[in-house]
Amino acid sequence: MTTAETQQDRAVAPALAAETTFALGTAAGYLLAVTLHLGYLEPGLLLAAVVAVPALARVRAPRGPGAPLAD
């Protein structure tokens, strides 16, 4: 395998992860908003809270992966 092929392979995985994330996020929003008849505000707030919880946890406890919880 050449260096160009290796670099191209490394670029494909993050692109696929981003596309999958966007597709699933759109599907979840559509399911909550339209299929379950919740409108757009409530699912938007719910999904924002789902994203905010781990983000706030990361800010409050900036430890590396696998670090012990008790210091």
C-alpha positions as CSV (number, residue, x, y, z in Angstrom):
1,M,0.0,0.0,0.0
2,T,1.4,3.4,-0.9
3,T,1.5,6.4,1.3
4,A,-1.3,8.1,-0.7
5,E,-3.6,5.1,-0.3
6,T,-2.9,5.1,3.5
7,Q,-3.7,8.8,3.8
8,Q,-6.8,8.4,1.7
9,D,-8.0,5.5,4.0
10,R,-7.4,7.7,7.1
11,A,-9.5,10.4,5.6
12,V,-12.5,8.1,4.8
13,A,-13.3,7.0,8.3
14,P,-13.9,10.5,9.8
15,A,-15.9,11.5,6.8
16,L,-18.1,8.4,7.1
17,A,-18.5,9.0,10.9
18,A,-19.6,12.6,10.3
19,E,-22.1,11.6,7.6
20,T,-23.5,8.8,9.7
21,T,-23.8,11.2,12.7
22,F,-25.6,13.8,10.6
23,A,-28.0,11.2,9.1
24,L,-28.9,9.7,12.5
25,G,-29.4,13.1,14.0
26,T,-31.7,14.2,11.2
27,A,-33.6,11.0,11.5
28,A,-34.0,11.3,15.3
29,G,-35.1,14.9,15.0
30,Y,-37.6,14.0,12.3
31,L,-38.9,11.0,14.3
32,L,-39.5,13.2,17.4
33,A,-40.9,16.2,15.6
34,V,-43.1,14.8,12.9
35,T,-43.8,11.1,13.6
36,L,-44.5,11.6,17.3
37,H,-46.3,14.9,16.7
38,L,-44.1,16.8,19.1
39,G,-43.4,19.8,16.9
40,Y,-39.9,21.2,16.5
41,L,-39.2,23.2,19.7
42,E,-39.4,20.3,22.2
43,P,-37.3,17.8,20.3
44,G,-34.7,20.5,19.6
45,L,-34.5,21.3,23.4
46,L,-34.4,17.5,24.2
47,L,-31.6,16.8,21.7
48,A,-29.7,19.9,22.8
49,A,-29.8,18.6,26.4
50,V,-28.6,15.2,25.3
51,V,-25.6,16.8,23.7
52,A,-25.0,19.2,26.5
53,V,-24.8,16.6,29.3
54,P,-21.6,14.9,28.1
55,A,-20.1,18.2,27.0
56,L,-20.6,19.7,30.5
57,A,-19.3,16.6,32.1
58,R,-16.1,16.8,29.9
59,V,-15.6,20.5,30.9
60,R,-16.1,19.8,34.6
61,A,-13.8,16.8,34.7
62,P,-11.0,17.1,32.0
63,R,-9.4,13.8,32.5
64,G,-7.8,11.6,29.8
65,P,-9.4,8.4,28.6
66,G,-8.9,5.6,31.1
67,A,-8.0,8.0,33.9
68,P,-9.2,7.0,37.4
69,L,-12.2,8.9,38.7
70,A,-10.7,9.3,42.2
71,D,-7.5,11.2,42.6
